[in-house]
Amino acid sequence: MEHTFIGLDVGTQGARAILTDERGHVLATFSEHFPLSAASREEQSPEEWWAACEKLLLQLLQHPAAAKLRAIGVTSTSGTIIPVDAAGQPLHPAIMYSDGRQAGEGKRCKALAEQFHPDGYTAFNTTSGLPKMVWFAENFPEKARRIHKFIHAADFITGKLTGNFGVTDFTNVLKSGYDVANERWPEYIWSHLPLRREWLQDVVPSGAPVGEVILRLPGMPPNVVATAGMTDGCASQIASGAVTPGAWNTTIGTTLVVKGVTQQPVQDPLGRLYNHRHPQGFWMPGGASNTGADWISKHFPGNLDALNEAAAALVPTGKLYWPLEQQGERFPFIAPQAEAFGDPGLEGAEKFAAGMEGVAYVEKMAYEMIEQLSGETVKAVYTAGGASNSALWLKIRASVLGVPVHKMKEVSGAAGAAILAASQTYYSSIAEAAAAMAHIENTMQPDPELAEAYQHGYQQFREKLKEKGYA
C-alpha cells in the first residue's frame, strides 16, 4: 500500500465517508444520519454537514492506513446552493435541490437561457442551482449585499478543508448556468438576472487539486490535498467504472437512471438527456426514467430469492408487463399520460418475471435512443442499485441489451469521491484511477437463446407503446 484516499458523500439524509487504498480496496467506512423533515427538504445547515464530516474524518483517521493519506474528494447533491461571505460563512441555510419554492425563477431562467444562450444548458427548473441564486438575491436583499460567492454543497466541505471556497467543478455548475462546452459563464446571468459576475466561482475539472488540507485533526498527516468535487449521480457513475467512451451505467433502484460517456455531447431536442462534462474533456450524458424497481416492494413483498428461483423457470415469458408505478414517463420517451399495462391473467412468479423483462425493454429503448442521437455504440453496461442483486434480472437485461452487463462491487458516491481524489493526485486521469479502483463483482453475458426470444418480445413491447400513443 503506497497511498490512501478518503471519499466524503454528503446526502440529503446523511453523510458517508470511506477510506480506500490506491487499488480501491475499502479499508474503513462510517456514516452519520440527518433527520429528514419537511423543512429539511427546503433548507439544511451546512455547519451540521461539516460537523458530521469532521466526526467521520476523526473516525477514519484512527485507521493505521490513514497515515498514508494523500487526498480527499467530496460529492454531494446537485442543485443545492449556499451563499457565503468572504470568510466562507453561510449567510443563509443551504437551499436544497428539493426546495420547490423556485419554480417561477426556474421558468424565468429557462426562458432567458433559450433566448440568449440556447447552445448551453436551458433545462432550468426548481431543482436547478441558478434559479435558487436568483430567488435568494431577490428575497433576501440585505443578506445579498454581503455575498462573496454562491457555492454548491460539495464546495462547502472542500472549502472547510482547504479554506478555498471560490472553486467548483464542471458537474456542479451545469445547472447553475455555466457553459461547460466553452468553459465560461454566459453574460445573461448577470446582465438579465439580479446576480453579479463576482459571485460566481472559478470552475475546474472534477478531481483537480483545490488546495492543501489546512484542517488539523488528530491523525491528519501533512500535505494532504483536497480535490474539486462532483455531483452525487456523477460520482456513483465514476464508482461504477463507466468512465471511458462507450461505457454506460444503469442504476435501477426506485427509478432507472442511465449515465454514460461519449466523445461528443448528445444533443436531444426533446430534453430527455442532459450532458455533464467529463474531467478528461469527454461528455457524460444521462437521463432518468419513472420506471424502476419500486413495483417489486409494492406487489411482491415476500421471499425474493424464492420468487427469483420460480421466475427463472418461466423466462422468456412471452408476455408483456410494463410495471410503471408513477404517473407518466419522462425517459426514454416523454408521455405524461402513460400508465402501466400488462397481459391479462399475469400473476405470481410469471408476473414478476414479465415485470423484469418489461423494465429491461425500457432500458433497451434508452440505449437505442442514445445510440441514434450520439452516433456512438454502447459497448458495455455497468450496473448498480437493488435490481443488480438479482442474477436472473442481470441475465434478462444482458440478453435484451445484447451487451455484457457488469455488476460492480462498490458503487457508492463516497467510493466515487475516493476515486476522484486519486484521479489527479496519484493517477494521471479519472480513467486510469477507475480502471485500478473500480472492481467488477460479476459479469453477465447475453444468452443467445434468450436474446433471440427477447428480440420478438421487445418489438411487441414497442408496438404496444405505439398503440397506446406513448412512444
KAPE-V507518 format. One record per helix or strand. SS is the DSSP state (hx for helix, st for strand). FROM is the first residue (numbers start at 1). TO is the last residue. Records with the same first field share a line. If there is no record, write none. Layout:
SS: FROM-TO  FROM-TO
This chain:
st: 4-10  14-21  26-33  43-44  69-76  81-84  90-90  94-95  149-152  167-169  178-179  184-185  202-204  209-212  225-227  230-231  247-252  256-260  262-262  274-277  283-288  321-322  329-329  335-335  341-342  380-384  405-408  440-444
hx: 39-41  46-60  64-68  100-116  129-139  141-144  153-162  170-176  188-191  197-199  232-240  294-299  304-312  348-374  386-389  391-401  413-423  430-437  448-467
